[in-house]
Structure formats: structure tokens, C-alpha cells
Amino acid sequence: MKTMLQKVREALRKYSMVAPGDKVLVAVSGGADSMALLYSLYWLRKEFDISLAIAHLDHGIRQDTAEDLKIVRSAAEDLGLEMVYERVDALAFAKKEKLNLEEAARRLRREFLLRAAEKLGAQKIALGHTRTDLAETILLHLLRGAGPAGLRGFLPVSLPFIRPLVFLSREETRDFCGAHGIPFRDDPTNVDRKILRNAIRLELLPWLKRHNPRAEEALARAAQLLGETEEVLAWLAEKILSELEKDRGLDLRELRKLPKPVQALAVRALAQRYGVALYHRHVEAILRGIERGRAAEFRLPQNLVARIGGGLLLVEERKPVPPGPWPLTLPGETVIPELGWRIKAEKVLRPEDLRGESPNVVYVSSKKLQPPLYIRPAKKEDVFIPFGAKKEKKVWEFLAREGFPRWERERWPLLLDGRGVVWVVGLRLSGEYSVDEGEKEVWRLEAHRL
């Protein structure tokens, strides 16, 4: 039977967790798993040519955490390692961010470890997650209805994080500590069966082991297979996105041709580019919107929004409509990052053909303009006479007929002067500013999205 050090060595090598010269920050809570991780890495440090440091975070949840800190500091002194310590208020953070306590603690812990690694110059962060933790995570995600990404649990390597105990059970880490006289503390909250993860650890997993003593290994093997499946799906998703990309989003017409499960894969992958993992309800709502084909907007986590309209599916940050106005430089170039446009104005000799080379180019009478000129988003009350038309129209209705959804209409740039709307940028010039016969010099306006 392999010893703990042999299994840690195997994980380090199989997954190329460390490189010679790496500094590894070890996350140590004071529990058996993290203490076993610390000492096993310490005893293997010369073999792998790595150096170590310790990070300890007090989440501010329990009253007895001073004992945890005492054990970790004692280990740091025993091994001669530098240590970073912080105390946070996970309860206050959870309330502020409207998170459950487990998720709040996880976020605070991750942020702390990344800060500590940067401070100490560590290239890797070692976590004490065991094979038992992996089995619990898979069961937890299964009970929550997760897909392949969730059912693979956690990965052995997700840089800068590494998990050298991935081949070990929790029993093995406790035995290791006992055999080597390594002190550790049990977190009393781990026996609270009202917490689902604890109920899985204390009730469900032992029950499974009675029917299959190697249940942990079986779940870990399933996680590995699902992980490989997820890699295939991720590759396929990127391929689909590259084929569907159009302007700033995905081509809706081409997206609708795909089977629903593939559409869902593309939607999830598009959101993942913004660092967001969508819940099932978000994906289902977007798929229904794609099927209906009407302009729609869907709120997503982390202040993002999915928008359907103009033949595209977009995911972008949800921002308030910037009011403007922004003065137009005459002549010169005006960049408006708030609206995502760049407009260039120059005075030129009147061309023979006044039709612009593209809808983004117009020629405007230099005699009819009444400076100063400025740009702002369209408003519902704005009106203009579209070039070639005889009657006045509302800009908002004109944009709607052009197929622009509400969220895009309220951000669409207009060029105005002292009299009114000169140009619905990139779409239509006002007939009141068309070039007259005999004009020798005109303004050439060209607009492009940033």
C-alpha cells in the first residue's frame, strides 16, 4: 500500500503541479488535511526543489479560532517558514453581497490567498482538498442538478491553485498526522448536519461506502471522466463561438439552426468569456428568447446582461444610459467610449456623388449647420425628417422600424446642432442638412464603432 508521501509525490508528478524553483504558498487552516499537506510538502521540498510559505485566514465565524492560529503559528516556527495571517468578517461580507455564508467564505479565502501569494512572490497555492472532499463535492453538485462542469468536482490543477492531496482520503491525512505527532484541530461547525455538505460527509457518503467500500475512488474516477468530457465540450464551444461570431455578439440566424443543447452550450460559453457561469434558469430563459426571435433583455449574475436584437445575441456589462452630451470636434475626431463610437469630421471639396461610401459616411451642408455640434443618446421626443422623406418622424420610432431593440435605441448616438437632429449616426442624415447645389465645400462625417 502506498504511503501518504508516495501519493503526494505521485500527484505532484502526474499533474506537473510544481516546477523547480517554485515558491508554494500552503493554505493552512489548522485542520488535519492542511497540516498533513504542509508537512508532506515540507518533507518533499528538496526532492522537488521548491520553497514554502504559509497562509492562514480567520473567517471571523467562530469564537475559538485563536487555537487554530496557535497551531499554525507553531508549525511555521517549527519548520522555519514565513507566514501571512488575516482576519475577516465573513458574516458581514455575506450580508453585504447577499451570499450564503459558505460562498462568502470561499470568495474571501480565494481573494486572501491570491493577495498573500502576490505579497510573498509565490507561484503556486497549495490547497488541502482530498479525494474525500472531491467525492463530497460531486455528490453536492449532483443533488443541486449540476451539469458535466459541476459534476467533475474540482481539478487537481487550476493555476495558481494545486491540490496535492487529491489521491488521499481524509482518513489517511488524520492517520498521517497521528503517526507523526502533528497537532491539528477539528472545526466544530463540520458536525452541523443542517449544512448540506456536512450531511453528505456524515450520512450519505458513509451509507454509500457500506454498499461500495471504494465509493470515493469510484466518484473520483467519474469526476475524471466528466472532466475529460468537459474539455471536449469546451473545445467544441469555442469552435462554435468562432463560427457564429458577428460584430460584438453571435449571429442569431445561425445560432437558431443548431440543436437546442448546442445552443445552450454556446450561450454558456459566451457568458464564460465574461467570467460568469450561468445557472440553468438563465440559459433556459435565453433559449426561449432565441426561439421567439423578438428583442429581449435578460439579467445575468455579476452585473451582466444578455441581449437579443438586431440579429445578434450579446452579453455585456449592464450600465446606466450615459446622458451626454459630448461636443463634436470640427474638424477632427471625437471618441465617445461611453457610447462605443468614434466620429471623424473634415471639410472637403464637394464630391460628384454625395452618397457616402457606406452608411457610416455622410456629406453635410456647411451652410446649414449651426455650431456648436454635439452628440448624445436618442430620446423618445427627438424628431427629424429622414433624407428622402417629406414628413417628420420620431427618431425612436425610426430606430424601432430599423429593427433596433429598446436597449440599443436608448444608447444610439445622434448628432445635433443648434436647430435639431443632424444625423442619426450610421443610419440616416436629416434632409434639412442635405447639400445644396452650388456648395463647393461640405462637411464629411464618418462614424465607426469602437
N, C-alpha and C positions, 0 to 999 in steps of 0.2 A: 504494500500500500504506500502511495506517495505521501511524503510529509508535507506540511504546510509550506515550508520554504521551497520545496520542489515544485509545488503547484503555483506559487507566486512567480518563481523563475520561469515556469512554462508559459504563464500568461504574459509576462514581460517580453518574452522572446516571440511567442506566436503572433502577438498583435503589434510588435515593434513599438512598445509603449514609451521607451526611453532611448536616447542616443548618448554616446559617450560625451561627457562634459555637461550634461543637462543638470540643472538645478530643479529639484522636485519639491513643491510645497505640499506637505501632507496635511489634509484636513483631519484634525483630531478632536473628537467630542469628549473623549474620556471613557467611552464605551468599549466593550471587548473587541468589536470589529476594527475600530480605528486604532486602538492601541496595538492590536496584533499587526495591523498594516504598518504602523510606524516602526515597530521593532523588526519586522521581517525585512522591510526596505533598508533599515539601518544595517542589518547583518549581510545584506546583498549589495550594499552600495559600492564596495571596492570592485566586486565582480563586474558590475555594470558601469563603473566609472561615473557615478552620479553623486551629487551632494544633496543634502536635505535641509528643509526648514519646516517649521510647524505653524499652523494657523488654527486658532480656537475662537469660536463665536458663541457668545451667550445671547440667546434669543430673548431673554427677559421674560420668559413664560413661567419658570419655576422659581421657588424661593431658595432651593438648596443648591444652586449652581456653583456656589463658592467651592464646594468639594470637587466638582468636575474640574474647575480651573486649577485647583491644588494638585490634582493627579497629573494634569497635562504639563503644568509648570515643572513638576518634579521629574517627569520624563524628559523634558527639554534640558534640564540641568544634568540629569543622569547621562544623556547622550551628547551633551555639549552642542546643542542645536539652537539657533536663533528662533524666536517665536513672536508671532503677531497675534494680539488679542483685541477683541472689540465686544462691546455690549450694545444691543439694540432693543427696541421695544416692538416686538412682532405683533402684539395685540393692537397697539395704536396704528401701526402700519396697515394691518388687515382692515381696520375700521376706515381708515382714510382712503384706501384704494378699493374698498368694497370687495375684499377677497376672503376666502376661508383661511383659517389660521395656518393650515398645512401649506397652502400655496404661498401665503405671505412669508412664512419662514423660509421656504425654498428659495424665493426670489432674493430675500435679504442675504441668505447664505451664499448664493451664487455671486451676488454683487460684491460681498465681502471678500470672497476667495479671489476673485479677479483683481480687486484692488490690492490685496496682500501680495499676490503673485507679481504684479507690476512693481510694487514697492521693493520687493526683495530680489527682483530680477529672475524669477523662476519661470522656466519654460513650460513646465508641466504641473498639473494639480492632481494629486492622487486622492481618490475617494475610497471610502471603506465599504462600498457596496459588495455584498456577497452573492453567491448563487441563490441563497435563500431569499435575499432581497429581490432578485430577479424573478423568482417564482411568484413571490407575493405581488410584485408589480404587474406581472402578466395576468394573474387572477383578478386583481383590482381593476385593470383596464377591461378585462373580459366582462366583468359584472357591470361596467359602465357603457358597454356596447361599442368598444373601440374597433377600429379597422386594423389593417396589417401594420401600420406605423406604430400604433399603440400596443399591439399585441407582441411586438418584438421586444418590448420592455426597454431597457437601456442598453447602450452599446458599450463594449469593452473600452473603446477609444472614441472620444468625441472632443477633439482638441479644443482647449488645452487640458481637458479632463481625461484622466485614465483611471481604470478600475482593476488593479492588480489582484483583487480577491475574487474575481469572477468565477473561478473554478472551485471555490471553497464554500462550505456550508457555515451557518452561524455556530453550529456545534463545534466545528473544527477550530474556529477562532477562539472560542471560550476555552477549549481544551489546550490550545497553544499558550494562551495567557496563563492558565493554571500550571502547565508543565514548566514554564519559565519564570514563574513568580512575578508576572507582570500585573500590577494592580489595574482595576477598571471599575467603573460604576455603571449600574443599570439605571436607565431613565424610568422613573416610576410611571410616567404617562404611557409607557409602552404596554401596560397591562390594562389600560382602559378600553374595554371591549365595545364601547359606544363609538369608538373610532374604527371605521371600516377596515383600514389596513391592519390594525391590531386584531380585529375579529378574524381576519383571514389568517394571520400568523398563529393565533392561539386556538382556532377552532377548525377552519376549513382545511388548511394545509396538513395538520396532524391527521385529520379524517382521511384525506387523500393518501397519506403515507401508510395508513393501515391497509389500504387496498392495493397500493403500489409503493413499496418502500423506497423506490427510486423516482418518486414523483418529481422531486426537484430537478433531477437530471433530465427527465422527460420534458418538463416545461422549458428548461434551458435549451434543449435541443430544438423544440418547437420554435422558440424565440429566434434561434439562429436561422432556421429555415424561413421564417417570416421576414427576418432581416434581409436575407438574400432576395426574397420576393419583392420587398420594398425597394431594394436597389434597382431591380428591373423596372418597377413601376416609375421610380424617379427618373430613370433614363428615358423611358417612354414618354413621360410627362414633358420633359424638356424638349424632346423631339416634336411633340405635338404643338407645344407653345411656339417653337421656332417656325413651324409651318403655318400657324394661324396668326402670327403677329402682323398687325397692321396699324400704322400710326402709333398711338400710345396704348393700344389695347389689343384685343383679339377680334378677328373677323367673325361676326355673328352668323353670317350665312354659312360659312364653312364649319363653324362650331356646331350648328344645328344638324349637319349631315352625319355627325358622329353618334354612335350609340350612347345612351344616357350614362352608363358607367364611365365611359371615356370622357364625356363632357364633365362629369364630376371630378375626374382625375385632373383635367385641365384647369378647372376652377380652383381646386385645392392648390395646385402647383403655382397658379398665378398669384394667389394670396401668399403663398410661402415665399415668394420673391420679396415680399414686404415684411417677412419675418413673422407671419401670422399663420397659426394652424387653425383652420375653421372647424367649428362644430358641425355636426350633421344637419342641424336645423338651418344653418346659414347656407350650406351647399344646396339643400332641398329648395329653399326659397329662391336662390339664384337660378336654379334649373327650371323652376316654374316660370320665372320671368323670361328666361331664354325661350321657352316653349311658347309663351303668349306673344312675344315679339314686340311688345309695347315698351315705351320708355319707362324706366323704373329705377329706383334707388334703394339700396339695401345697406343698412348699417352693420359694420363688422367690428370685431374687437380692436383694441389699441387705436381708436380714433380713425379707423379706415372706413371707406365706403366703396361698395361695388355699384357701378352704374351701367345701365343698358340704354343705349340710344345712339343714333347716328350710325347704325350698322356695326357698333362696337360694344364689347364688354370691357369695362375699365375697372381697375382697382387703384385707388389713390387716397391720399390723406384728406380727411374731411376738414375743410377750412371755411370760416365765415366769408361771405362775399366781400371783397375789398371795395370800398366805396369810390376811391379815387377822389378828384381827377388827377391825371398826370399830364403836364404840359408837353406839347409836341415841339421838338426842336426843328426850327425852319431856318436854313436847311440843316440836315444832319440825321442822326439815328437816335431813336428813342427806344429804350429797352424797358419793358414792364414785366418783371418777373412775377408780380402778384397775379397777373392775368395770363402769363405764359406767352407773350407776344413781343415781337420786335418790329418796329416800323421805321422805314427809311424815307426821308423826304428830300427831293432835289429839284431844282429848277432846270428845265431842259427846253430846247427848241421844240416847237410843236411837231410831233411826228405825223406822217401822212395817214397812218392808221391809228386812230385813237383807242382802238380796242387794246386792252392790256395783253401782254404776252401770256397771262394766266389770270384767274380770278383774284389773285393776290396783288395785282398791279392795276392801278387806275391813273388816269390823267385828269387833273382838276383845273378849272379855270383860275388863273392867278388874279383876275379882276373881281371875281365874285366872292372869293374868300375874305372873311373879316376876322383877322387875327385879334387876340391870341387863339391858337388852336389847342385843344386838349382832348384827352382820351379818358373814358370812364365806361363802366359796365352798362349794358342796356337796362332801361327801366320800363315799366309797363305803360307809362304815359308818353314815352317817346314816339314821335311820328316823323315820317319823311315821305317824299314822293320818289319811289324807286325809278331809276333811269329807265326810260322806255314806257313808263306808266303815266297816266293822266291824273289819277286820283291819289290823294294822300292815304297812307296806310300806317297802322301802328307797327313799330319795329318788332314788338313782342309777338304779334300775330304773323308777321312776315317770317320770323325765325321759326315759329311753330310749323308753318307751311313748308319750310325748307327741311323739316324733319328733326329739328333740334329739341331735345327734351328740356324740361324746366330748368334742371340744374345747370345745363350748358347755356341756356338763354340768359339766365341771370348773371352769367360771367362773360357774356360775349362783348368784345370791345366795340365801342362806337367812337368815331372821330367827329368832333363838334367844333363849331366856331361861334361867333357872337350871335348868329341867327338861328342855328339849329344843327341837325344831324347832317354831316357832310358825307359820311361813308359808314356803312355797316361793314366793318373791316373784313376783308377777304371774301365778301359776298356781293354787295351791290352799292354803287355810287348813287347819291341823291341826284335826280335830274336837275335840281336847282343849281347845281355846281358844275354842270357839263360845260365843255369848252365851246366858245362861240367862234364863228367864222372871223378870220382876221387876226385872231390872237397869235402872236409869234412865240411867246414864252408861256409855258404851262408848268404846273407842279406835277411831278411824277411821284406817286406814293406806292411803296412796296411793303407788304407785310408778310411776316413768317412766324410760325410758332417756334418757341424756344425749344 
